[in-house]
Amino acid sequence: MLKLKVPDMSCGHCASTIEKAVRSVDPAAHVTVDLGSSTVAVETEADETAIRDVIKTAGYDNEKAAA
């Protein structure tokens, strides 16, 4: 599982945008968003770089979160 810190994610619209972006790379991905901690957990077969890049392209900086 990939866990990312997305500091600019602050609302449901942000979460929806990120989920849609991830699913554009892997439609079967399981995405869990925690707005309180500004984290996104992604269970996917896709490459980590592809997931991080698509979230960045959607307008959200991200970094790998501590495990």
N, C-alpha and C positions, 0 to 999 in steps of 0.2 A: 504494500500500500504506500502510496505517495502522499505525504502530508506537507502542505504548503502554507506559509504565512502570507496573507494578502492584506497588507495594512490599509489600503484604500477602500476595501470592501466594507460598506457601512449600512446597507439596507437590502431589502428583498429584491429590488431591481438589480442591484450589483450581483447578488447571489445567482439570480436567474440568468444573467448575462454570462457569468462564468460557467454555469452548468451547461448552457447551450454551446459555448465555445469548446468545452471539453468533449461534449458529445459529437461535435463536428469532426473530431479526430477519431473518437471511438464511441459509436452509438450505443454500445453495450456497457459503457463505463458506469460504475456506481459512484455517484458524487455526493459527499456529505459536507454541508456547509455549516459552520458554527460562527454566526455573526458576532457573538460575545467575545470570542478569542481571535476573530479575524483569520480563521483557518479554513482550509479546504482539504478534505481527504478524498483521494481518488483511487478506486480500485479499477485498474485498467491493464490491458495487454499492450497498450501503446507505449512508446518510448517516453521517458521522463522529459527529455528535451522538447519533444513535440507538444506535450501537455503544457509545460511552462511557457513555451513560445506562443501558443494559441491564447493563453490567458493574458500574456503581455500584449499581444496584438489586439485583444479585446479592450485594452486600456488599463490593465491592472498589473502593477509591479508585483512580483512574488519572489519568495525565497524558500528554500527548504526549511521546514520547521524542525525544531528539536524533537527527537523521538519521545 
